[in-house]
Amino acid sequence: MPLYHIHRLKESMHQQFRWAPHTSGVTSVRPKDYQEGDSIEARTPYAAWFELRQLGHPLQIGDLLEELDGQLRIYKYVGFEEARWVLPEIKTGLEAAPTATGPKSVGWLR
């Protein structure tokens, strides 16, 4: 039976998620918008949803279930849909540095 790791959408993000237009296809999510949660063993995301509801810790709209292989499912009004982490671009500080060039050629050395 698959093990699902739960990621709870932060309270401050619930209203924004609630009023965002529904899009079909893969939903992009940012790790900074989520809090680590518990894990649950269930046959499907829907079985996990039902069991969490029975335990008194229901999933809220926008919460994620992550499988061990990294697949994400986001809980929306229409059910579970595929999601993908959007990771921030890592800045090295070299982006603003001028591009390196070779030595200038001197006319008489050609």
N, C-alpha and C positions, 0 to 999 in steps of 0.2 A: 504494500500500500504506500502511495507517495507521501512524503513529508512536505508540508507547506510551511514556509517561514512567513509570518505576518508582518507587514509594514503598515503602520497606521498613519493616515494623513494627519498632519498637525492641525490643531483646532483653528489656527489663524487662516488656514487654507480652505476650510470647508465652504465658506460662502463663495469664494472665488470659483471653486470647482463646481458648486451647485449652479451658478449662473452662467457658466461657460457653455457655449453651444455644443450640442452633441456632435461628435465626429465619428465616422466609421473608420475602420482600419486600426493600425497600430497607434496607441496613445504614447506620447513621449512624456516621461516623468522625471523629476529631478530628485536625487537622493536627499537634498537639504530640506525638502518639503515633507519628509517622512520620519517617523520615530520607529526604532526597532521594537518589535513585539515578540510574542511567544511563537511557538511552532505547534502545528496540529497535524495529525496523521489522518488522512481521509482518502477515499477512492477518487474523488473528483473535487474541483473547486466548489461545486454546488453542495456536495456532501459536507465539506468543511464549513461552508456558510451555514448550513442547517445545524450542524453540531455546535458551532460557536453561538448561534442563536439560542439553542437549548441550554447552554452553559451560562447564559446571561452576559456574554461578551460579544454581541453581534458585530459583524462587519458594518462599517458605515460606508456610504457612497464615497468613492475615491480611494478606499483602502486597497492594498495589494496583497496577493498571495504569490510567493516565489517558490518554485520547485527547486530541488537540489541541483538540477542541471542549469539553473539560472533563468528559466522561462518565467516571465511575469504575467499575471492576470490581474486586471484592475476591475474592481466591482463598480458597475455603473447602474443606472436606473433600468437598463435593458438586460442586465445580467453581467457576465464576465466577458471581458474582451482582452486581446493581447496588448501588452504594454512593453516599453523598452526604456531603460535608463538613458538619460541624456547627461553625460558627464561633462563638467566644465573643462574648457580648453586650458591646458597648463601653460602658463607664460614663463619663459626662461629669462626674460629681460633682454634677450638678444634681438628681439623683433625690431627695435628701434635703431639698432646699430647699422651703420652704413655697410653696404655690400662690399666684400673684399674684392679687390682687383689686382691684377698682376702689375709688374713694373711698367712704367711708360717706356715705349720703344723710342729710342733715339734714332733720328733720321739717318745718321752716318753708319749705324750698326746693321742696317737692313740688308 
